[in-house]
């Protein structure tokens, strides 16, 4: 468990390298990686332990804010590499789980599939922004939403097949063959 914490600390320090001053970066390196006590770090900098504690807290908040703002693929890949180092031979179920989680977080607007205005407005009304948001709604419930008719169902089926994400939708193969019931 301790190894996981060290790898996570290294990951966050790597991410923060671009946004921290040299002093802040050096302090994080000493406290988190080198496991230097606060009193020893304070001695080295010629300041009080309270000042080092305060600087550490400010730096950690700065890193947290920066990591929330930066959603770069580079850092996601770096995090995956660190996970692979920890567990170099993941089981097939772990690989499927990671792929499913990655697919669920993918925003709909990143898809190269072109949505019609009608289906786009239905998704906006339902506040669907990611594939996970879409997959959370049972497919049989779509026919009850205003504006979701036969053309929208055909388009949604085409999108799911285009993105190859049918495994995220329970009962997809049955739902796509079932006729849509038009309520009057």
C-alpha positions, 0 to 999 in steps of 0.5 A: 500500500505504501508503494501505491502512495509513493507512486501517486505522490510522484505522479502529482509532483510530476504534474505540478512541475509546470505550475510550481515555483522551484522552491515549492517543487523542491519542498514537495519532493523533500516532504513526499518523496524523500520523507523528510520531517518538517523540522528538518526541512525547516532547518534546511530552509532556515525558517520555522516548521509552521512556515514550512507546514503553511507553504506545504498546504498552499502548495498542495492546494495549488497542485490540486487546483492545477490537476482539476483544471488540466485534463490532458491526455498526457497525464492520463497516460502517465497515470496509466503507466504508473498503474501498469508499473504497480500491476504489470500483468492485469487480468482480462477483467481488469482490462475490460473494466478500465476500458469500460471506465475510459469509454464511460468518461468520454464526452459525446462531443469528441465523437466523430459521429454527427448527431441530428438536431433532434437527437442532440436536443433530446440529449441536451434536455436530458443533460447527457454529456458523456457516454456514461451519462447516456449508458446510465439511462435504460434504453427502454426508457428513451421512448418515453422522452419527448421528441424521441421517435423512430428516427432518434432510435435509429440514430442512437443505434447507429451511434452505439454501433459506430462507437462500438460501445454496445457492451455498456448498454444492458439489453442493447441487442434486444432493444434495437430489434424491438419496435418503438411504441408510439404513445398518443 
